[in-house]
């Protein structure tokens, strides 16, 4: 896993809970915590950090990942604004992941292993989104999607229809679109 994920995890945890939590988690997993954004690190390290955060914050690991995805999105918008510019909605943004964002990620972070996504329109006007990754971070994906929806000022309903954690070969999500939050008081 690329170091940028570790950097984002540290930044979101410190912003929400203070610097001591990051030091506690590093101590719990026996890490020196030196993660450079361009570096590559074993996936087990992020899994260990999530499990340690789960114990410390008394939240299931899936909820830690989901929270992290939502909390990291404003940082991603700030650090990589070009990925968001020109996108008019969460739907347009999601469609850009395979065509724009992941190819750019591979350029910036050589050797990055990115998940694969498949998209198709649902009959009800929603979006069906397939996700496949050996990391099986479907809760993180949900958090990223929810965070991106908030960035675009949209309300979504995210439903997990199939899951790799339940033996399926890929996850399948349904994203229902509920409109705009922009301009509401």
C-alpha positions, -999 to 999 in steps of 0.1 A, spaced: 0 0 0 13 35 -8 23 57 20 -3 84 11 -29 62 27 -9 60 60 -4 98 58 -41 104 54 -49 80 82 -25 98 105 -39 132 95 -75 122 100 -70 105 133 -48 134 147 -74 160 136 -102 141 152 -86 127 183 -53 144 189 -16 135 182 -14 110 211 -37 85 194 -14 81 164 16 75 188 -5 50 208 -15 31 176 21 30 163 33 17 197 5 -9 197 16 -23 163 53 -18 169 59 6 141 82 36 139 55 55 119 78 67 92 56 66 61 65 86 31 38 93 6 57 77 -23 68 47 -3 52 13 -5 43 -6 27 29 -39 35 -9 -40 35 -7 -58 69 5 -25 84 -26 -6 76 -47 -35 86 -29 -35 120 -34 2 124 -72 -2 117 -75 -30 142 -56 -10 168 -78 20 162 -108 -3 164 -98 -15 199 -88 20 211 -120 37 198 -143 8 205 -156 7 169 -157 -23 145 -129 -22 119 -154 -17 91 -167 15 108 -131 28 113 -125 23 76 -158 40 66 -151 69 90 -116 72 76 -129 74 40 -153 101 48 -128 121 69 -101 118 43 -121 131 14 -117 169 23 -79 163 25 -79 146 -9 -99 175 -24 -73 199 -9 -42 179 -20 -55 168 -54 -80 194 -66 -75 185 -103 -93 152 -97 -124 171 -86 -123 200 -109 -147 198 -138 -168 172 -121 -204 184 -116 -217 156 -94 -209 126 -74 -220 103 -103 -196 121 -127 -168 119 -102 -173 82 -96 -172 75 -134 -139 94 -135 -122 70 -110 -111 44 -136 -105 68 -165 -88 97 -148 -80 92 -112 -64 57 -111 -42 63 -142 -30 95 -126 -24 77 -93 -2 51 -111 18 80 -126 23 98 -93 28 66 -73 46 40 -95 38 5 -84 5 15 -68 -20 -13 -68 -55 2 -73 -88 -15 -70 -110 -21 -100 -145 -6 -103 -173 -14 -127 -203 9 -131 -237 6 -147 -269 25 -143 -295 10 -121 -331 8 -133 -342 31 -105 -319 59 -116 -292 49 -91 -258 35 -99 -245 0 -95 -208 -1 -86 -187 -32 -85 -155 -33 -65 -127 -58 -65 -95 -56 -46 -73 -81 -27 -74 -57 2 -112 -60 5 -116 -24 18 -152 -21 8 -160 -1 39 -133 24 30 -148 27 -5 -182 34 11 -166 61 32 -148 77 2 -181 77 -18 -200 93 11 -173 118 16 -173 127 -21 -211 130 -20 -207 155 8 -181 174 -12 -205 177 -41 -233 187 -17 -254 156 -26 -274 131 -5 -269 94 -13 -281 61 0 -253 35 -2 -263 -1 -1 -239 -31 0 -256 -58 -21 -228 -83 -24 -196 -85 -3 -162 -102 -6 -163 -106 32 -194 -129 27 -177 -151 1 -187 -132 -31 -159 -127 -56 -165 -90 -57 -185 -64 -38 -216 -48 -54 -230 -15 -42 -261 4 -51 -258 41 -48 -291 60 -48 -291 97 -54 -313 118 -32 -306 153 -45 -286 183 -34 -277 196 0 -264 228 -15 -281 260 -3 -300 243 24 -300 258 59 
